[in-house]
């Protein structure tokens, strides 16, 4: 208070001096500022007494910066718990049990994720997914606190306590982190692909599948559910379809799953397999094959997604006896053109055909998947533009990937071999990401 008084006294004197310098009568302006302070300056004094400080926090923010949605949710949880004194009698419930996200030495929950204007602390993202999962309705960004209050009240009306609500959030947070860090072993390849494709919008649906009591004891049904979603998303990614509808699809599916008596896998297969709008279609084998064989996928889709497809095929080629699957460092691999983009120096066109037509054909195949593979960065930088014999020997000497094994047996590498390899890779891709009928019939 003393420092505040001194500050305003100094500021007032400085202002008066400035007005005097402008030859304004000092007495009049001093009287004017006195009138303003006495008649128009309002001071708010809050004497809490026995009042709950959490109520004050909810309506006032002394820091002068916007509160996070999680700040307000945390405050509401602690406030409601405070009202129910039996939670704290005997000390058997601590604050940490109600809200443990502040005990985060790694900064995991506070770290911002997302892109551009959508960047938000991870704890707020978790709240959004959790509330969407619980309400079965998409929770709008920055409306999490409003949605939480309604949800919390409805739960208390059902006889549950705020402690039950807080514990559920804590349990789902644990599951969220396992999904985010791809540590659920049975579905980790799918989770890694979701991460590459930025499919955060389907997280509430994953909460439904991974917490459903019926699915916990039915591994084949859960496996089919994951295969269905994996195929739907990856096929659409390869075909270049947008992802804007995925939050809405996730919302609809949770509602249908709640009401259906059919197994969850059949619900997903039937719903996704029947969509015919371009924004929600599950590409057929014919559509998938056309894009896979003919599209310049190197430019058609994001590099991370293309690398994801090649890695999935590499993993599919492994057998249970393959030691490479356990030592493969996927993070060190890059996409490599087998026939280089700058082919003119070491890859002359055959003389038997029209150079113009053959060059056009070659250029159309350079960026298709049949001419793409995975290599270490050091391999890429040293050998990327060399002739085929040099690259072939390098593959044979250095590469342990199954994707590159067949290359070693080729005496030459040309347009026909590119198309043939694209077709072989497509058969692998169709096996990994099947259509509804194949998923339904799988064991």
Residue pairs with C-beta under 8 A, 6 or more apart in sequence:
12 33
15 33
16 26
16 29
16 30
16 33
19 26
19 29
20 26
46 56
48 56
52 79
52 82
52 83
54 75
54 76
54 78
54 79
54 82
55 79
57 75
58 72
58 75
58 76
58 79
61 67
68 121
68 123
68 124
69 124
69 127
69 142
69 143
69 144
69 145
70 101
70 121
70 123
70 124
70 127
70 144
72 145
73 127
73 144
73 145
73 148
74 99
74 101
76 145
76 148
76 149
76 152
77 98
77 99
77 152
77 162
77 165
77 166
78 95
78 98
78 99
80 152
80 156
80 162
81 87
81 88
81 93
81 98
81 162
81 163
81 166
82 88
84 161
84 162
84 163
87 93
87 161
87 163
93 163
96 103
97 163
97 166
97 167
98 162
98 163
98 166
99 166
100 170
101 109
101 123
101 173
104 110
108 122
108 177
109 121
109 122
109 123
109 126
110 121
110 122
110 123
111 121
111 122
112 119
112 120
112 121
112 122
113 119
113 120
113 121
113 122
113 125
114 120
114 125
118 141
120 141
124 144
125 200
126 172
126 173
126 176
127 139
127 144
127 148
127 169
128 139
128 141
128 144
129 176
129 200
129 203
129 204
129 207
130 169
130 172
130 173
130 176
130 204
130 207
131 139
131 144
131 147
131 148
131 151
132 138
132 139
132 204
132 247
132 250
132 251
133 172
133 203
133 204
133 207
133 208
133 254
134 151
134 168
135 147
135 151
136 251
136 254
136 255
136 258
137 251
138 247
138 248
138 251
139 147
140 147
151 165
152 162
152 165
155 164
155 165
156 162
156 165
172 207
172 211
175 207
175 210
175 211
176 203
176 207
177 183
178 184
179 191
179 203
179 206
179 210
180 195
182 188
182 191
182 192
182 195
184 191
184 210
186 219
186 222
186 223
187 226
189 312
189 315
190 226
190 229
190 230
192 308
193 230
193 233
193 234
193 308
193 312
194 202
194 233
196 304
196 305
196 307
196 308
197 233
197 234
197 237
197 243
197 305
197 308
198 243
199 233
199 243
199 246
201 243
201 246
201 247
201 250
202 229
202 233
202 246
202 247
202 249
202 250
203 250
204 250
204 251
204 254
205 229
205 250
205 253
205 254
208 253
208 254
208 257
209 215
209 222
209 225
209 226
209 264
212 257
212 264
214 264
215 221
215 222
215 225
215 264
218 263
220 443
221 263
221 264
221 265
222 264
222 265
224 265
224 268
224 269
224 439
224 440
224 442
225 264
225 265
225 268
227 434
227 439
227 442
228 265
228 268
228 269
228 272
228 436
228 439
229 268
230 432
230 433
231 282
231 432
231 433
231 434
231 435
231 439
232 272
232 282
233 246
234 308
234 309
234 312
234 432
234 433
235 282
235 283
235 287
235 288
235 433
236 243
236 281
236 282
236 283
237 301
237 305
238 283
238 288
238 291
238 292
238 297
238 301
238 305
238 309
238 429
239 283
239 287
239 288
239 291
240 291
240 295
240 300
240 301
241 278
241 279
241 281
241 283
242 279
244 279
245 279
245 280
249 272
249 280
252 271
253 267
253 268
253 271
256 267
256 271
257 264
257 267
260 267
262 270
265 439
265 440
266 440
269 436
269 439
269 440
270 436
272 280
272 282
272 436
273 282
273 435
273 436
275 281
275 282
282 435
282 436
283 291
284 435
285 430
285 435
288 426
288 429
288 430
288 433
289 426
289 430
291 297
291 300
292 369
292 422
292 425
292 426
292 429
293 368
293 369
293 370
293 419
293 422
293 423
293 426
294 368
295 368
296 364
296 366
296 367
296 368
297 306
297 309
297 367
297 368
297 369
297 372
298 306
298 335
298 337
298 366
298 367
298 368
298 372
299 367
300 367
303 335
306 335
306 369
306 372
307 333
307 334
307 335
307 374
309 369
309 429
310 335
310 369
310 372
310 373
310 374
310 403
311 330
311 333
311 374
312 429
312 432
313 403
313 425
313 428
313 429
313 432
314 328
314 374
314 401
314 402
314 403
315 325
316 428
316 431
316 432
317 402
317 403
317 428
318 324
318 325
318 402
322 402
324 400
324 401
324 402
328 401
332 376
332 377
333 374
333 375
333 376
334 374
334 375
334 376
334 377
334 380
335 372
335 373
335 374
336 372
336 373
336 374
336 375
336 379
336 380
336 384
337 366
337 367
337 371
337 372
337 384
338 371
338 372
338 373
338 391
338 407
338 413
338 418
339 347
339 362
339 366
339 371
339 388
339 413
339 414
339 418
340 346
340 347
340 384
340 385
340 386
341 366
342 385
343 362
343 366
343 385
345 385
346 385
346 386
346 387
346 388
347 387
347 388
349 355
349 358
349 359
349 362
350 358
350 414
358 415
361 415
362 415
365 371
365 415
365 418
365 419
368 418
368 419
368 422
369 422
369 425
369 426
370 417
370 418
370 419
370 420
370 421
370 422
370 423
370 425
371 418
371 421
373 401
373 403
373 404
373 407
374 401
374 403
374 404
375 399
375 404
376 398
379 394
379 398
379 399
383 390
383 391
383 394
386 394
388 412
388 413
391 413
392 407
392 408
392 410
392 413
395 404
395 407
395 408
396 408
399 405
406 421
406 424
407 413
410 417
434 442
